[in-house]
Amino acid sequence: MNEENKFNAFKRIFEGENLPEEHKEQVMQQIDTLKFIMDVADIFTIKQVKANSQLCEALLNNEQEDHNSSEDVD
């Protein structure tokens, strides 16, 4: 048994065997689906929070600028 197979359980299980091409295609499709789900989740979680915080910051800065400019007029 070579050094790589010693640490990779899957290679030990299927040593000398090849997976059918249809299984490889299914695995790749599942990986693509998971990547898509992660991208969608990223849009609606992390990026949404960032966008909300940037919007709040912009609104607060705008309100402060309006308040400061009205004090200058008085």
Backbone as CSV, one residue per row, in Angstrom:
resi,resn,N_x,N_y,N_z,CA_x,CA_y,CA_z,C_x,C_y,C_z
1,MET,0.866,-1.181,0.000,0.000,0.000,0.000,0.905,1.234,0.000
2,ASN,0.647,2.157,-0.940,1.503,3.341,-0.988,1.090,4.361,0.065
3,GLU,1.910,5.377,0.250,1.726,6.368,1.316,0.403,7.132,1.171
4,GLU,0.005,7.486,-0.061,-1.239,8.248,-0.285,-2.464,7.432,0.119
5,ASN,-2.514,6.183,-0.245,-3.663,5.334,0.080,-3.789,5.086,1.573
6,LYS,-2.669,5.153,2.286,-2.699,4.929,3.720,-3.540,5.999,4.423
7,PHE,-3.539,7.224,3.915,-4.261,8.326,4.548,-5.618,8.602,3.914
8,ASN,-5.901,8.061,2.758,-7.147,8.319,2.060,-8.013,7.057,2.113
9,ALA,-9.005,7.070,3.004,-9.851,5.894,3.211,-10.593,5.500,1.939
10,PHE,-11.006,6.470,1.141,-11.756,6.151,-0.072,-10.895,5.387,-1.070
11,LYS,-9.630,5.763,-1.144,-8.754,5.042,-2.070,-8.510,3.625,-1.583
12,ARG,-8.503,3.421,-0.264,-8.338,2.059,0.258,-9.571,1.219,-0.035
13,ILE,-10.755,1.811,0.100,-12.001,1.071,-0.128,-12.115,0.654,-1.590
14,PHE,-11.827,1.580,-2.495,-12.011,1.333,-3.927,-10.686,1.116,-4.651
15,GLU,-9.696,0.634,-3.949,-8.389,0.442,-4.562,-8.503,-0.506,-5.752
16,GLY,-8.017,-0.060,-6.886,-8.049,-0.876,-8.094,-9.366,-0.800,-8.846
17,GLU,-10.356,-0.069,-8.344,-11.656,0.047,-9.014,-11.858,1.487,-9.461
18,ASN,-12.581,1.661,-10.533,-12.948,2.993,-11.016,-14.449,3.181,-10.867
19,LEU,-14.839,4.382,-10.501,-16.263,4.681,-10.426,-16.827,4.816,-11.826
20,PRO,-18.060,4.397,-12.015,-18.702,4.607,-13.313,-18.812,6.106,-13.621
21,GLU,-18.758,6.427,-14.875,-18.790,7.838,-15.310,-20.063,8.545,-14.841
22,GLU,-21.182,7.834,-14.805,-22.441,8.458,-14.371,-22.370,8.895,-12.902
23,HIS,-21.638,8.165,-12.073,-21.482,8.548,-10.672,-20.637,9.814,-10.556
24,LYS,-19.607,9.891,-11.379,-18.769,11.085,-11.377,-19.594,12.307,-11.777
25,GLU,-20.438,12.145,-12.791,-21.296,13.247,-13.239,-22.277,13.651,-12.145
26,GLN,-22.857,12.681,-11.443,-23.786,12.985,-10.356,-23.093,13.746,-9.232
27,VAL,-21.888,13.329,-8.902,-21.135,14.019,-7.849,-20.846,15.453,-8.264
28,MET,-20.428,15.654,-9.498,-20.131,17.011,-9.966,-21.400,17.876,-9.991
29,GLN,-22.525,17.300,-10.370,-23.788,18.039,-10.354,-24.175,18.415,-8.927
30,GLN,-23.965,17.509,-7.994,-24.277,17.810,-6.596,-23.366,18.901,-6.053
31,ILE,-22.108,18.870,-6.432,-21.180,19.928,-6.004,-21.614,21.266,-6.579
32,ASP,-21.985,21.299,-7.855,-22.467,22.540,-8.469,-23.725,23.051,-7.778
33,THR,-24.631,22.133,-7.433,-25.860,22.523,-6.735,-25.540,23.113,-5.368
34,LEU,-24.624,22.485,-4.645,-24.235,23.004,-3.331,-23.569,24.374,-3.436
35,LYS,-22.749,24.562,-4.454,-22.125,25.878,-4.669,-23.199,26.931,-4.919
36,PHE,-24.198,26.586,-5.725,-25.284,27.515,-6.021,-26.055,27.865,-4.749
37,ILE,-26.358,26.855,-3.942,-27.080,27.087,-2.683,-26.264,27.981,-1.760
38,MET,-24.955,27.756,-1.700,-24.103,28.594,-0.860,-24.086,30.041,-1.364
39,ASP,-24.062,30.223,-2.685,-24.088,31.574,-3.243,-25.399,32.278,-2.905
40,VAL,-26.513,31.568,-3.029,-27.821,32.150,-2.702,-27.892,32.495,-1.217
41,ALA,-27.423,31.591,-0.382,-27.420,31.846,1.061,-26.540,33.046,1.389
42,ASP,-25.426,33.161,0.705,-24.519,34.293,0.912,-25.203,35.611,0.555
43,ILE,-25.943,35.614,-0.521,-26.644,36.830,-0.946,-27.662,37.264,0.106
44,PHE,-28.410,36.318,0.640,-29.489,36.659,1.557,-29.061,36.725,3.021
45,THR,-27.821,36.444,3.318,-27.372,36.539,4.708,-26.264,37.564,4.833
46,ILE,-25.060,37.188,4.521,-23.906,38.051,4.748,-23.986,39.328,3.920
47,LYS,-24.238,39.209,2.633,-24.280,40.406,1.777,-25.468,41.291,2.110
48,GLN,-26.572,40.704,2.523,-27.744,41.495,2.916,-27.432,42.312,4.162
49,VAL,-26.765,41.714,5.117,-26.388,42.427,6.345,-25.442,43.570,6.017
50,LYS,-24.468,43.320,5.149,-23.523,44.373,4.741,-24.267,45.514,4.046
51,ALA,-25.178,45.167,3.166,-25.933,46.194,2.444,-26.792,47.012,3.410
52,ASN,-27.429,46.339,4.358,-28.253,47.052,5.338,-27.408,47.995,6.190
53,SER,-26.239,47.535,6.614,-25.389,48.395,7.447,-24.872,49.580,6.649
54,GLN,-24.535,49.378,5.389,-24.078,50.488,4.551,-25.204,51.486,4.312
55,LEU,-26.415,50.991,4.119,-27.557,51.872,3.926,-27.816,52.696,5.179
56,CYS,-27.804,52.052,6.339,-28.011,52.775,7.599,-26.927,53.813,7.813
57,GLU,-25.696,53.444,7.533,-24.586,54.385,7.685,-24.750,55.575,6.751
58,ALA,-25.144,55.336,5.524,-25.345,56.420,4.568,-26.487,57.333,5.005
59,LEU,-27.561,56.736,5.490,-28.688,57.548,5.949,-28.311,58.387,7.160
60,LEU,-27.575,57.803,8.098,-27.147,58.556,9.277,-26.190,59.679,8.900
61,ASN,-25.270,59.400,7.993,-24.350,60.446,7.548,-25.093,61.567,6.845
62,ASN,-26.073,61.213,6.037,-26.865,62.213,5.329,-27.657,63.058,6.319
63,GLU,-28.233,62.410,7.334,-29.005,63.128,8.349,-28.102,64.065,9.138
64,GLN,-26.907,63.620,9.464,-25.963,64.466,10.198,-25.532,65.656,9.357
65,GLU,-25.316,65.429,8.064,-24.939,66.527,7.177,-26.069,67.543,7.071
66,ASP,-27.313,67.060,6.968,-28.463,67.959,6.913,-28.574,68.751,8.214
67,HIS,-28.366,68.106,9.318,-28.440,68.761,10.624,-27.328,69.808,10.752
68,ASN,-26.123,69.477,10.328,-25.003,70.413,10.404,-25.204,71.597,9.475
69,SER,-25.749,71.372,8.301,-25.962,72.477,7.365,-27.086,73.385,7.827
70,SER,-28.079,72.853,8.507,-29.160,73.706,9.035,-28.659,74.535,10.212
71,GLU,-27.685,74.037,10.961,-27.114,74.837,12.053,-26.284,75.976,11.487
72,ASP,-25.633,75.778,10.356,-24.835,76.811,9.740,-25.700,77.947,9.231
73,VAL,-26.920,77.672,8.813,-27.840,78.679,8.287,-28.368,79.539,9.424
74,ASP,-28.603,78.941,10.577,-29.179,79.680,11.704,-28.265,80.695,12.220
